[in-house]
Amino acid sequence: MNERTVANRPAGTGSTGAREGVPTTRPDSEAPIPPTAEADKKTHVRPGDRVFAGLATGSGIFIVVLIAAIGIFLLLQAIPSLGLDQVNFLTSREWSTGDVNDMRFGILDLLLVTVVSSAFALVIAMPIAMGIALFLTQYAPRRLARPFAYVIDLLAAVPSIIFGLWGLLVLGPVLTPIGEWLTDKLGWFFLFKEGNVSIELGGTIFTAGIVLAVMILPIITAVSREVFDRTPVTHVEGAIALGATKWEVVRTTVLPFGKAGYVSASMLGLGRALGETIALTIILSGTGAAFTGSLFDGGATFASKIALAAPEFNDPRTAGAYIAAGLVLFVLTFGVNAIARAIVAGHKEYE
């Protein structure tokens, strides 16, 4: 058998046929045919991919630069006024910025009212959001879960001013008997003792916290629903195969898998509550009395204090005092959202 006959024989016929994947040498060609794997290594990046990658990278850098610029602006505007402050900025309860030659402003009351109202809202919203998320993902039929989820999500589209008016004019009077009962029966506990405003007049942290709970409910519910819905099917089927009831499946598979995402969603809701402005400006009574730790106190949060003082911003030194308070709120909300991100980043199943 000559060389030309072997070269012309079809692959796979006879014992000397060319095997698949092995390059053959033709008598009229000196170089072997390159394998397919070698050709696949040469990837061509299309111009559209490069443009999209550049836009995505630029957008990420822009957001980081923007956040840094906001923080630097707040800091530069606050420093001159902080130098004129005659009291301790972090521990004082005074707030008097009318006389620029004797400015006395501290954020202790603002910080306490902001944190207590937001924490109270979170305590109310977290269990309700978990119940709704579990119902929609584990118990409700698909034809009911989808429209019901849309209704919950629509709460996020309601303007803050509507929530504020509803809380002041509708919810406040309804909560008055409940507040009186709590102060009468549980007044020995500091959260339910009589506050620095009259319960009948409304404008308490108790009312504001419930309104905030309704406002942050869609955020916590939406994120928790997505996390619970991503529970691996094999985990659920394994629990069912072992004879677990529906609640046991939820307790042993869904909740452990979604715990970090649920906590992260709650932190995002807390960040939303800390910065709420219009609704709390309408509801809270801006009393000058010191915060006593009761849910039936009045007062002001960082955001509502700044919103109410907008007409006083003619003098940059006066405006700087409120910008300093805004800087604290900026750091507080940024820290809360960073904690939420850190919780999720520690779990590969959410990446």
N, C-alpha and C positions, 0 to 999 in steps of 0.2 A: 504493500500500500504506500503510494507516494505522498509527498507533503501536500500537494494541491487537493488530493482526494480527501484527506483528513480535514483540511480547512473548509471544504465545501459541505461536509456532512452536517446535517441538522443537529442542534444541541439535544442531548438526551437519547440519541440512538447509538447503540453499541457501547462497549466498555471504554472506548477512548473519547466519547463525546464530551464536549465542553460543559463543565459544571456551572450552575447558575452562580453568579457573583464572582467568578474567577475570570479576569481579563484574558483574552486570547490574542495572540500575535499573528498578524497577517504577514505573508512573505513580502508584500509590497509596502509595508509600513514598519518603521523602526520603533515608534513610541507606542506603549500599550494604551488601550482605551481607559480613561479614568473612571473609577467606580462612582456609583451614584452618591454615596455618602460624602465623597470629596466635593462634589458639585453643590450639595445642599449646604455646605459650610459657608459658602459665599452668599450671604443674605444681603439684599438690597433694601435700604431704608428709603421709603418714599418721601417726597417733600412734604406731603400732608402730615405724616407722622412727626416729622421734625417741627413743623409749625405748631401742631397740637401740644407736643411735649414742651416747647418753649412757652406757649401761652399758659399751660398748667403750672409750670415752674414759676413763671413770672407772677401769676395770681397768688400763689402761696407766699412768695417773697413780699408781694405788695401788702398782704394782710398782716404779716409780721411787722413790717415797717410801719404800717398804719397804727397798729396797737402801740408800738413803741413811741410813735410820734404823739399819740394822745396822752400817754403817761408822762412824757417829757413836758408837753404843754401844760398839763395840770400842775406838775411839780414847779415849773418856772413861774407860773402865775400865782401859786400859793405861797412860795417862799417869802416875798416881801411882806405879805399880810401876817404870816406867822411870826415874822420878826417884830411886828407891832403888837402882838397879842400880849396882854398883861396877866393872863392866867395860863394854867397848864392846858394845852390844847386837847390832850387825851383824857384827862381826869376831871376837868371842870364841867359843871352843869350850867354855867352862865352862857348867855348868848346875847350880846349887846354890841352891835357894830354901827350904831348910828353916829357916834362920835369917833372920827378916825384918829383922834389924838388919844383916845382912851378905849381902845378896842379890847373887849373881853369876850372871848368865845371859846367854848369847849364842846366836844362831841359825845361826851359820855351818855347823856340822855338820848341823843339821836341814835347812837349805836345800840343802846339797850332796847329802845322801841322797835328799831329795824329788825334786830335779831329775834326778839320775842315774838313779834307779829308773824315773821316768816317761819320761825320754828313751829309756832302753833298751827299755822296753815299746813305745814308739812306733816305734822302729826295727824291731822284730819285727812289729808289727801292721800297719803301713802297706802293705808289699808283699803280705802275705797278704790284707788287705782289698781291695786293688785287684784281685788275681787272682780273688777270689770275685765281686766286683761285675761284672767284665768277663765272667766265665763265665756269670753269671745273666742278663745283659742281651744278650750278643752270641753266645754259643755254645750254651747249654743250650736244649733244647726247652721251650716254654711249660708243658707238662704236668709237667715236672720242675723248672723254675725256681721256680714258685710254692711248692710244698711245701718245697723246699730253702731258700728265703728265709725261710719261717716257722721252720724249725729254727734257722737262724742268729740270727734275732731272739729266739728263746726263751732264748738265752744271757744276754740282758739281764735275764731274770726270775729267774735263779738268785741266791739271797741271797749277800751278801759273805762271810758266815761259812762257807758251804759251800766257796767258793773258797779261803778261808784254810785250812780243815782239809784240803782236797784238796792244796793246795800243800805243807803241812807234813808230812803223813803219807804221801802217795802220790808226788807229784812230786819232793819233796826227795830221798828215797833214790834215785830213778831218775836224778836229775841229778848225784849225787855222783861217779860215774866220769867223767862228762863234765867236771865241774869240775876234777877231779884231772888229767885229760889236758890241759886248757887251761892250767893253772898250770905243768905240766911242760914243755909244748912252746912255749907262748906267754907264759911268765912274764916275759919281757923287756919286754913291753908293759904299761904301767901298769894297764890295765883288767883284765888277767888275772893279775897278780901275786898272791901269797898275801896274804889279807886279815887282818883283826884277829880273825876267828873261825875255828874249825876247819870245813873243808868237810864232814867227816863228820857234824858236829852239825847242819848245815843252818842255816837262819836267815840266809841271805845275800841281798844285793841281786840276785844272779843269779837265784835262785829267785823272789823277789818280783817282779822285772821280767817274767818269763815269765808268772806268774799275772796280773799287770796287763795284759799283752798280750791274754790270753784275755778279760779282762773288758771291755776297750775295743773289742774286735773287732766286736761287733754295732753299736756306734754308728758307727764309720767305714764299715763295710760298708753299712749301711742308707742313709746319706746319699749315699755314692758311687754306690750302685745307682740311686737316684732321679735323680741328676745325669746319669749315663751314659745312662740310659734316655730322657732328654729331648733327646738329640742330634737336630738337625733331620733328618728323613728325606731331604730334598733333598740334604743334604751327603753322606749315606751313599750314596744312589743315584747321585750325581754321581761319587763315587770308584769305585763299581762299574762305571759306564759307561766310565770311563777304563781299565778293565782291572785295578784294584787287587785284590789278594788280601784274604782276611778280615783277616789281621794288618795289612796296609797300610791297610785301612779304619779299623781301630781306632787305628792309630798316627797317621793323618793327619786324622781327623775326630773320633772319640770322645774320645781323650785330650786334644787341644787344647781341645775344647769343655768338658770336665769337669775340667780341671786346677785351676781356682780352687775349684770345689766340693769336689774331693778334698782339697785342702790345708786348706780350711775344716773339713771333717769330721775331719781329723786333729788340728786344733787343738782341736776340741770333745772328741775322745777324750783329748787331753793334759790338758785341764781336768778331765776325769773322773778321770784317773789321779792328778793332783796332790792331789786331795781324798780319795782312798780311805783308809778308816780301819780297819775291822774286819779285813779280810784281811791287811793289812800288820802290824797289831798282833799277829796270831797267828803270822805267818811270821817276821818280822824278830827277830833276837836283839838286845835292847836293851843292847848292851855300852857301857861307859863310855869305851872307847878312841876315839881321834880317827879320823875318816874319812881313809883314805889314798888314795882315788881308785880303789880296786879294786872290781870287781863282786862280789868274794868277801868284802867287808867286811860287818859287821853294822851296827847303828845304829838310828835311829828317824827317821821323817818327822815333819813338823809334826802331821799328824792323829793318828798313832799315839802320839806323845809326849803330846799333850793327853788322849787317851783313857786312857792308862795312869795319868795323874796326877789323874784325877777325884777320888779320895779325899782329895787334899791341898787341895781348894778351900774348906776351912773358913775360912781367913783370906783376906779380899779382896785383901790385898797379894800373897799367893802366887798366888791365882787370876789376878791382874792380869798376872803374868809370862807365864802360859800364854795369856792373852787377847792379849797383845802378839804372841806367836808366831802366834796365830790371825789377827790383823790382817794380818800379812805374807802368810799363806796366802790370805786373802781378796783382797788386792790382786793377788797373783800369778795366781790363777785368774780374777779379773775381767779382768785385762789380757790373758790368753790368749784368753778368749772374745770380748773386744772386737776383738782382732786377727782372729779368725775371721770376725766379722761384717763387719769392714772389707774383708776379702778378697772376700767375696761381694757386698758393696754396690758394688764397683767394676765389676761385670759385669752389664749390663742383662738378659742372657739368663736370669739367675737370679731376677730380680725379678718 
